Amino acid sequence: MSNVDFRADGAAAIEWAARYLERVGDLPVLAQVKPGELSAKLPASAPEQPESFGDVLRDLDELILPALTNWQHPRFFAYFAVTGSEPGILAELLAATMNQVAILWRASPASTELELRTVDWVRQLLGLPDGWHGHIEDTASTSTLAALIAARHVTGRNVVVCSEHAHSSVEKDARMLGMELRKVPAGADLGMRLDGLDLSDAAAVVATVGTTSFASVDPVRELAERAHAAGAWLHVDAAYAGSSWICEEERWSQDGVELADSLVLNPHKWLLVPMDCSLLWTSRPEEFREAFSLTPEYLRSDDAAYALADYGPALGRRFRSLKLWAVLRCYGAEGLRAIVREHVRLADLFAGWVESDPDWELCAPQRFSLVVFRHNGSDAENEAIVERANASGEIFLSHTKLDGRYVLRLAIGNAGTGEADVRRAWEVLNREAAR
Ligand SMILES: Cc1ncc(COP(=O)(O)O)c(C=O)c1O
């Protein structure tokens, strides 16, 4: 028996969570610890005798909290900022409580059917085509891996084509599969260039809507048409920006997406669902099943007609749809739209400040909720600005390189981020630039 009073300790854990969310904005955004600092404080081996859950909560405050980089902080602007919203958090608790292992329909009718329904709700909200089959993977890395496996299975080819700005997961997936990766240069708008594109031996083309570095958009329609003419599979990576399609005005970036063979989108990035929740749709579910379906004797049953494990690498599947369901219901499409819209507005506002200040430069076309910019001066000076700003604990930004130059990225994606937070980021950056 564990040493837990489930009701009392559960109430204390919820209280801890509530207090954390209330005060996270007062904590440093970036963890203010050195590598190994936490490890040095953790016992080298597990306890022989049971401890109390109170001990765990105490150590959460004393050991773990100082070593957190606070992704729930409203001034987290690095990578792609995210939100683990309250309904999603509560649903995670309940999912762990029920601990469904959805290896086939019978093993969890609820998880299987709720997953299909909620993923289809999202498809409708984003204006994606009727009839697409969708399921949930852990991450976009896995979703793209699955898509490449399906593409290789269908085409019998071994080459993956993507833009030089595609996410590193495409390269890693190709490497894990022993597939050859061909990176195509991007044009002035940072989208993949089409001139000289040879897809004759391509298994898959990966088109990105909302690249990680610049939120740029590849010409999906042209890529889909060329891929299909060459007998290749078209996978769309809309892991970040696809969520913006919940707002009609962002659907300009959806042009051609209806031609995709598969598409990945992460509600754990910009739809308020706690990590992890990656949606993978395909217009070719039969080919996915051919690539992935494998039913050993011990899993055979009369009602095993439907198993979501037939569409991806994992057999055991978490009840991830519960948090997606809770978020969709407790915010409603209107609530989600309002948050995405506000993030885009805040990014535009910040980009406007950058553009109108001669000391700063906007470095990429403004898209979605990401601003790419730099201060006048050398790479080293820009790097020092980011490092000082991050070390202050007031904000957390990340960087990338564009044409070999160091550029800063301000990504807005936390539901708690308001205009005051964005203004504070601008003030901190200007303060550090003036040093
Ligand atoms: C465009 C894009 N694709 C894929 C990924 C990989 O996502 P994941 O961490 O879910 O594997 C990211 C991560 O930021 C991304 O921005």
The ligand as an SDF file (V2000), in Angstrom:
LIG
                    3D

 16 16  0  0  0  0  0  0  0  0999 V2000
    6.5690   23.3570  -36.9110 C   0  0  0  0  0  0  0  0  0  0  0  0
    6.9390   22.3170  -35.8840 C   0  0  0  0  0  0  0  0  0  0  0  0
    6.8790   21.0230  -36.2110 N   0  0  0  0  0  0  0  0  0  0  0  0
    7.2010   20.0570  -35.3510 C   0  0  0  0  0  0  0  0  0  0  0  0
    7.5990   20.3610  -34.0590 C   0  0  0  0  0  0  0  0  0  0  0  0
    7.9340   19.2500  -33.1260 C   0  0  0  0  0  0  0  0  0  0  0  0
    6.9470   19.1810  -32.1430 O   0  0  0  0  0  0  0  0  0  0  0  0
    6.9460   18.0670  -31.0160 P   0  0  0  0  0  0  0  0  0  0  0  0
    7.7120   18.6500  -29.8760 O   0  0  0  0  0  0  0  0  0  0  0  0
    5.4810   17.8880  -30.6980 O   0  0  0  0  0  0  0  0  0  0  0  0
    7.5730   16.8520  -31.5530 O   0  0  0  0  0  0  0  0  0  0  0  0
    7.6870   21.6890  -33.6690 C   0  0  0  0  0  0  0  0  0  0  0  0
    8.1220   22.0560  -32.3190 C   0  0  0  0  0  0  0  0  0  0  0  0
    8.1660   23.1910  -31.9210 O   0  0  0  0  0  0  0  0  0  0  0  0
    7.3400   22.6900  -34.6060 C   0  0  0  0  0  0  0  0  0  0  0  0
    7.4190   23.9880  -34.2900 O   0  0  0  0  0  0  0  0  0  0  0  0
  1  2  1  0
  2  3  1  0
  2 15  2  0
  3  4  2  0
  4  5  1  0
  5  6  1  0
  5 12  2  0
  6  7  1  0
  7  8  1  0
  8  9  2  0
  8 10  1  0
  8 11  1  0
 12 13  1  0
 12 15  1  0
 13 14  2  0
 15 16  1  0
M  END
$$$$
